[in-house]
Amino acid sequence: MLRPLAPFLLLLGTSVAALAQTENIPADSTGSRADTTMVLDWRARHQPRRAAIYSAILPGAGQVYNRKYWKVPIVLGGLGVSYWFIQDHNRQYQRYKTAYLDVVNGRTDEFSGQYSGDQLRGVADTYRRWRDYSYVAIGLVYMLNIVDASVDGYFVRFDVSEDLTVRAGPSLNMAAQGAVGISLSVRL
């Protein structure tokens, strides 16, 4: 039913969108069109949500979008170290699990019988737990990367000027009522 109408609906949708793009620009006093092109500073165009999405897609990309380049090696280093620990702990876990299974099944293991089955199982369980903690750590570093990009994206427009003053003085509206008061005003 809709298949024959699809080209018509597509044509209708594009024509309506094309009509929506026309813009009436008022003429200035010389009779020419006014220049409405406005160059925005990158801070004015900045979107914190976009920084979070970039970091979710590619860790560290949100920090680059926020122009905090020094944070990228920290993010990548955290992810790299966590990944290395996952690989190392998994390798050791597999090694000790295989040795444990060899001891339990009566075969010679790589340690030539130096350790009992309970000792090998305990070490294998320890490496498995450390590997699982490393998975948690890589997930936390990834989430912290996204949160950092988002929060830092909101602070892009935060103005830190040299004029930070604190003034203390009598509170005039309190004095008019016969009460004593101090007014503290902070100028940022």
HELIX and SHEET records of a PDB file:
HELIX    1   1 ALA A    6  ALA A   20  1                                  15    
HELIX    2   2 TRP A   42  ARG A   45  1                                   4    
HELIX    3   3 PRO A   48  ILE A   57  1                                  10    
HELIX    4   4 ALA A   61  TYR A   65  1                                   5    
HELIX    5   5 TYR A   69  LYS A   71  5                                   3    
HELIX    6   6 VAL A   72  VAL A  104  1                                  33    
HELIX    7   7 GLY A  117  TYR A  154  1                                  38    
HELIX    8   8 PHE A  155  ARG A  157  5                                   3    
HELIX    9   9 LEU A  172  ALA A  176  1                                   5    
SHEET    1   A 2 THR A 165  PRO A 170  0                                        
SHEET    2   A 2 ILE A 182  ARG A 187 -1                                        
END                                                                             
